[in-house]
Each structure stands twice: as structure tokens, then as C-alpha cells.
Amino acid sequence: MTNHLEKYFEVALKITKEAGKLVRQKIWDVKTVKTKACAVDFVTETDQQVEKMLIDEISSHFPDHKFIGEESTAEGKQIEFTDSPTWIIDPIDGTMNFVHGNPNVCISIGLLINKVAEIGIIYNPVLEQLFTARRGQGAFYNDRPIKVSDKKEMSEALLAIEFGTSRNPEKMEVVLHNVRKLYPLVHGMRSLGSAAMDIASVAMGGADAYCEFGIHAWDMAAGEIIVREAGGVVIDPTGGPFDLMSGKILCASTKELAEELSASLQQYTPPRDL
């Protein structure tokens, strides 16, 4: 299995870097933009091209592998999550940023086997930021080992938080309530506009915690293993075990910080992916 995983990682990393060239080339070009779930939930032709590149190339090497991709799901493909090797792909996480020419964008790709995360790759080709992890082998930023911070209290924590594209009134009220409540309690708040980049920032110690409701498996699959391999904690915002299909996440540098943040949040239950 180890040899197989080595090969899986090598192929995925190579094609992710190739696909990254397309993102880097297109970010400041005029784009063809369509909407998905709501008026500010965007998809571009580049999202679709990158996803197709990744799936076609990985399939050519490993024809029995399965895929869960953001754009194929948006076009109506049913999510099937089995024990088979499954690549969960966000071709451009931070599409809103991409549309505006903001360089906080990334390709996020995770491999799960028997529903356990084995490989995570988050690649920002505009800023040349590469985060990688394999189960049991640690986490890396541009090939250098990374670790989460040692922060245990919210009063010392830099918190990453997102508003998301949903304009659901209940969801917006919960997000704004949490911002109002947490802002005085933490060192500061940051919002990169990309869930995967927020999670990666926790893994490298650039933020101490991150939570969000209403995201998807493809936003979290790569980041989850990268944070865990960097020594961090990934749980459900309620404090229970993390569920990749639940549409929500809380990750933090330490168990203590994760628990304090969880206890401080007003909770929200988004629709599940599966």
C-alpha cells in the first residue's frame, strides 16, 4: 500500500502543478462567469477546465479510482462516497477571489481510502504556496515541515472566519452573531476568502483556529489531513467528531482552543453533502 500511496501522491502533485499553470495564467484575464446556487456563487470556465484536467489525468493512471468534484457535483453528478480510493477535488477554492483577481486562490485535492484521509494537497499557484501531507508523514509548506501554533486560549488566538456565499437569512444571522461575540475575545480575525487556504494557515501556525458552516467536502478534504499532520485538531463545531460530509468544520492548534471556541459558538446546521 505504501508504494501505491507514493505513486498516487506523485501523480496528483504533478497534475496539480500543471493545472496550477492554467489558474496562474487566467487569474487576471477576462473570465466567463456563471452563477450556481445563488447570485454570488460563481463558477468560471477555468474551474471546469482544472477539474477536468485533474480527473482525466488521475483516471488515466488509476482507472478504478472514484472522484467527488465541486463542479461535476454542481452540474448534477450524484456524490458517491465509498471505501474505494476517492479523490475529493476543489479545482479553484476561492472562486470569488479568482473572479476579482485576488491571489488568495488554490487547488485543493484530497485522497480518502476506506473513508480515511491519506493525502492532502493545497496549492496556490499565484503566490506559489504548496501545502502537502500524507498520513503519518507530517505536513509541509513548500517542502519544509510545518507545525500548528501552541495557542490554547481564545484571548491569544488569531481566528480565521468566513462569511461564505450563502445569503440564507438564518445562516447570515448566525455568522454575524458569532463575529460580534468572538471579535472582542480573540487577538484578531482574518478572512482569506478560501476555506482551504484558511485551514492551511492553521496548519502552518499563521492562524490559530478556523471555523465555518455551510462549506463542502471538497473545501475540507485536503485541509483536514494537513492540519492533523501538522499536530492540530479537527472537530465538528459542536465539539463532536469531524464529519467530512456535514458541511461544517472547526480546526485549531490545540484541543483546549478547539473546545473553548466550540463552546463559544452559536451553532448552525447546514445541508449535508451526503
Secondary structure in CASP SS format (residue, H / E / C, confidence):
PFRMAT SS
TARGET T0000
AUTHOR 0000-0000-0000
METHOD secondary structure of the structure
MODEL  1
M C 1.00
T H 1.00
N H 1.00
H H 1.00
L H 1.00
E H 1.00
K H 1.00
Y H 1.00
F H 1.00
E H 1.00
V H 1.00
A H 1.00
L H 1.00
K H 1.00
I H 1.00
T H 1.00
K H 1.00
E H 1.00
A H 1.00
G H 1.00
K H 1.00
L H 1.00
V H 1.00
R H 1.00
Q H 1.00
K H 1.00
I C 1.00
W C 1.00
D C 1.00
V C 1.00
K C 1.00
T C 1.00
V E 1.00
K E 1.00
T E 1.00
K C 1.00
A C 1.00
C C 1.00
A C 1.00
V C 1.00
D C 1.00
F E 1.00
V E 1.00
T E 1.00
E H 1.00
T H 1.00
D H 1.00
Q H 1.00
Q H 1.00
V H 1.00
E H 1.00
K H 1.00
M H 1.00
L H 1.00
I H 1.00
D H 1.00
E H 1.00
I H 1.00
S H 1.00
S H 1.00
H H 1.00
F C 1.00
P C 1.00
D C 1.00
H C 1.00
K E 1.00
F E 1.00
I E 1.00
G E 1.00
E H 1.00
E H 1.00
S H 1.00
T H 1.00
A H 1.00
E C 1.00
G C 1.00
K C 1.00
Q C 1.00
I C 1.00
E C 1.00
F C 1.00
T C 1.00
D C 1.00
S C 1.00
P C 1.00
T E 1.00
W E 1.00
I E 1.00
I E 1.00
D E 1.00
P E 1.00
I E 1.00
D E 1.00
G C 1.00
T H 1.00
M H 1.00
N H 1.00
F H 1.00
V H 1.00
H H 1.00
G C 1.00
N C 1.00
P C 1.00
N C 1.00
V C 1.00
C E 1.00
I E 1.00
S E 1.00
I E 1.00
G E 1.00
L E 1.00
L E 1.00
I E 1.00
N C 1.00
K C 1.00
V E 1.00
A E 1.00
E E 1.00
I E 1.00
G E 1.00
I E 1.00
I E 1.00
Y E 1.00
N E 1.00
P C 1.00
V C 1.00
L C 1.00
E C 1.00
Q E 1.00
L E 1.00
F E 1.00
T E 1.00
A E 1.00
R E 1.00
R C 1.00
G C 1.00
Q C 1.00
G C 1.00
A E 1.00
F E 1.00
Y E 1.00
N C 1.00
D C 1.00
R E 1.00
P E 1.00
I E 1.00
K C 1.00
V C 1.00
S C 1.00
D C 1.00
K C 1.00
K C 1.00
E C 1.00
M H 1.00
S H 1.00
E H 1.00
A C 1.00
L E 1.00
L E 1.00
A E 1.00
I E 1.00
E C 1.00
F C 1.00
G C 1.00
T C 1.00
S C 1.00
R C 1.00
N C 1.00
P H 1.00
E H 1.00
K H 1.00
M H 1.00
E H 1.00
V H 1.00
V H 1.00
L H 1.00
H H 1.00
N H 1.00
V H 1.00
R H 1.00
K H 1.00
L H 1.00
Y H 1.00
P H 1.00
L H 1.00
V C 1.00
H C 1.00
G E 1.00
M E 1.00
R E 1.00
S C 1.00
L C 1.00
G C 1.00
S C 1.00
A H 1.00
A H 1.00
M H 1.00
D H 1.00
I H 1.00
A H 1.00
S H 1.00
V H 1.00
A H 1.00
M C 1.00
G C 1.00
G C 1.00
A C 1.00
D C 1.00
A E 1.00
Y E 1.00
C E 1.00
E E 1.00
F E 1.00
G C 1.00
I C 1.00
H C 1.00
A H 1.00
W H 1.00
D H 1.00
M H 1.00
A H 1.00
A H 1.00
G H 1.00
E H 1.00
I H 1.00
I H 1.00
V H 1.00
R H 1.00
E H 1.00
A C 1.00
G C 1.00
G C 1.00
V E 1.00
V E 1.00
I E 1.00
D C 1.00
P C 1.00
T C 1.00
G C 1.00
G C 1.00
P E 1.00
F C 1.00
D C 1.00
L C 1.00
M C 1.00
S C 1.00
G C 1.00
K E 1.00
I E 1.00
L E 1.00
C E 1.00
A E 1.00
S C 1.00
T C 1.00
K H 1.00
E H 1.00
L H 1.00
A H 1.00
E H 1.00
E H 1.00
L H 1.00
S H 1.00
A H 1.00
S H 1.00
L C 1.00
Q C 1.00
Q C 1.00
Y C 1.00
T C 1.00
P C 1.00
P C 1.00
R C 1.00
D C 1.00
L C 1.00
END
